[in-house]
Amino acid sequence: MKKLVLPTAAGVGLLFFSCLSIAEEIGVPNQGGHPEYLFLEKVPQEQGRATAEMISQALAVGRLVIFSHMKKLTDPELGDKGFTGDYFVEQWLAALEPQLMDITPAQQRILDKLIWAGKLSIDNNQDRLNVKGTGWKHFLPAKWAREAGLMFNSRTGIVTRQPARNYRHPSNAPDSMDKAVLTRFIQPDHDGKPYGEETMMGKQPVYRYFEPVELMEPCLACHGKPKGELDVLGYEKDGLEGGDVIGMISVTVPIEGPSGK
């Protein structure tokens, strides 16, 4: 029969500190690299800002269409809501039409892929949206924009995100540039205008565009006061007021210079 050998106090201490050292390496963001390398869609340099702005505004309008239907979508007494992908796209395009008067062929091709992604997100969520007997279904405009953005990225390489000052979903954690722009947006003297600049993503020139998202009154139930109180989802409220900037829509569009490089 083997003799049971107990670790010494020193051995336990070494094991403890070894586990601490390993734990410090877990869950830490890796350094370097970029979220996208293969850009399937590119626009001329002079169209960078306008294209990023078009995508941002299309996402903002799509979010508002969903927001306007939230009372119906969260009705526990209603099963089939009739809020299909086709219905959503019809409402979305009607609201977008005034902003698309001067769209270029390249921008139209990109927009078509965004519309496809937005419709697919709604279609993919039909089982969730049509659950009867449950009011809150964990489907918000931000969830739609996140899902649509990922599918849009799969066909274009264009990166869309929703960085937030107090983010709830991990994908909305702001990077260093997001933080700098958000800091600018939340200043009391900020004029509310979007911000953008040309930069690099790896070896690819891109235009990064940021549009502030202001808190609407119905959103105060989760993001308003009192700060720290738990909302319906169990998150701590942010203590914000209507009109405060809660986050941004961020769009990164690859651009080509005069030489096509």
DOZANU-36669 format. One line per 10 residues: number of its first residue (from 1); for each residue x, y, z of C-alpha. Coordinates in steps of 0.5 Angstrom, whole numbers, always signed. Example, Ala and Ser with C-alpha at 12.3 -4.5 7.8 and 13.67 -1.06 7.14 Angstrom:
% residues 2
1> +25 -9 +16; +27 -2 +14 $
//
This chain:
% residues 261
1> +0 +0 +0; +3 +7 -2; +5 +12 +3; +1 +18 +3; +5 +24 +2; +3 +31 +4; +6 +37 +1; +10 +41 +5; +8 +48 +7; +13 +51 +2 $
11> +10 +46 -3; +3 +49 -2; +6 +56 -3; +9 +55 -9; +3 +52 -12; -1 +58 -10; +4 +63 -13; +4 +59 -19; -3 +59 -20; -4 +66 -19 $
21> +2 +67 -24; -2 +63 -29; -9 +66 -27; -6 +73 -29; -4 +71 -36; -12 +69 -37; -17 +73 -40; -12 +79 -42; -13 +82 -49; -7 +80 -54 $
31> -3 +86 -56; -2 +87 -64; -6 +85 -69; -12 +87 -72; -19 +85 -73; -19 +84 -80; -14 +83 -86; -18 +81 -92; -22 +87 -94; -27 +85 -100 $
41> -30 +91 -101; -26 +98 -102; -28 +105 -104; -24 +111 -107; -20 +115 -101; -25 +121 -103; -31 +116 -101; -28 +114 -95; -32 +118 -90; -38 +118 -94 $
51> -39 +111 -94; -37 +110 -87; -43 +115 -85; -48 +112 -90; -46 +105 -86; -47 +108 -79; -53 +112 -81; -56 +106 -84; -55 +102 -78; -58 +108 -73 $
61> -64 +108 -77; -65 +100 -77; -64 +101 -69; -69 +106 -69; -74 +102 -73; -73 +96 -68; -74 +101 -63; -81 +103 -65; -83 +96 -65; -81 +94 -58 $
71> -88 +95 -55; -90 +90 -60; -84 +85 -59; -84 +85 -52; -92 +83 -51; -92 +77 -47; -99 +76 -50; -97 +76 -57; -94 +70 -61; -93 +71 -68 $
81> -91 +79 -69; -91 +79 -76; -84 +82 -75; -81 +78 -81; -74 +80 -85; -78 +82 -91; -83 +87 -86; -77 +90 -83; -73 +91 -89; -79 +95 -92 $
91> -79 +99 -86; -72 +100 -86; -71 +102 -93; -77 +107 -93; -74 +111 -87; -67 +111 -91; -69 +113 -98; -68 +121 -96; -61 +119 -95; -59 +115 -101 $
101> -60 +120 -106; -53 +121 -108; -51 +114 -107; -45 +111 -112; -45 +104 -115; -40 +102 -110; -43 +105 -104; -50 +101 -107; -46 +95 -107; -44 +95 -100 $
111> -51 +98 -98; -54 +92 -101; -50 +87 -97; -51 +91 -91; -59 +90 -92; -58 +83 -93; -54 +82 -86; -60 +86 -83; -65 +82 -86; -62 +75 -84 $
121> -61 +78 -77; -69 +79 -76; -70 +72 -80; -65 +68 -75; -69 +71 -69; -76 +69 -71; -76 +64 -66; -74 +68 -60; -79 +74 -63; -85 +70 -63 $
131> -84 +67 -56; -91 +67 -53; -91 +68 -45; -85 +72 -45; -84 +79 -45; -77 +81 -45; -73 +76 -50; -66 +79 -50; -67 +82 -57; -65 +90 -57 $
141> -63 +94 -63; -56 +94 -61; -56 +86 -61; -59 +87 -68; -54 +91 -70; -48 +87 -67; -51 +81 -71; -52 +84 -77; -45 +87 -77; -42 +81 -76 $
151> -45 +78 -82; -44 +84 -86; -36 +84 -84; -36 +76 -87; -38 +79 -94; -34 +86 -94; -29 +86 -89; -32 +92 -86; -32 +93 -79; -38 +96 -75 $
161> -38 +96 -68; -42 +99 -62; -37 +102 -57; -40 +104 -50; -38 +108 -44; -41 +103 -40; -41 +97 -44; -45 +90 -43; -43 +86 -48; -36 +84 -49 $
171> -36 +86 -56; -37 +93 -54; -31 +94 -50; -28 +100 -53; -21 +100 -56; -16 +106 -55; -18 +110 -60; -25 +109 -58; -24 +111 -51; -21 +118 -54 $
181> -27 +119 -58; -32 +117 -53; -28 +122 -48; -29 +127 -53; -36 +126 -54; -38 +126 -47; -35 +133 -46; -41 +138 -44; -38 +143 -49; -38 +137 -55 $
191> -42 +140 -61; -45 +133 -62; -42 +132 -69; -39 +125 -71; -32 +124 -72; -27 +121 -77; -20 +120 -79; -16 +116 -84; -11 +111 -81; -8 +104 -82 $
201> -11 +97 -80; -5 +93 -81; -2 +95 -88; -9 +97 -90; -11 +105 -90; -18 +105 -87; -23 +111 -85; -25 +110 -78; -32 +114 -77; -35 +115 -70 $
211> -42 +117 -69; -45 +119 -62; -51 +115 -59; -55 +119 -55; -59 +116 -49; -67 +116 -51; -72 +117 -45; -75 +110 -46; -68 +107 -44; -67 +111 -38 $
221> -70 +104 -34; -64 +101 -35; -59 +106 -36; -62 +112 -32; -62 +113 -24; -61 +112 -19; -54 +110 -21; -52 +103 -18; -59 +100 -18; -60 +94 -21 $
231> -65 +94 -27; -69 +89 -30; -64 +85 -33; -60 +85 -27; -54 +90 -29; -53 +96 -25; -56 +103 -28; -51 +108 -31; -54 +114 -27; -55 +117 -34 $
241> -60 +122 -36; -64 +123 -43; -59 +126 -48; -53 +123 -45; -48 +120 -50; -48 +113 -48; -44 +110 -54; -42 +110 -61; -43 +107 -68; -36 +106 -70 $
251> -35 +104 -78; -28 +102 -81; -28 +102 -88; -22 +100 -93; -20 +106 -98; -16 +106 -104; -11 +112 -106; -10 +115 -113; -6 +109 -115; -11 +104 -113 $
261> -6 +102 -107 $
//
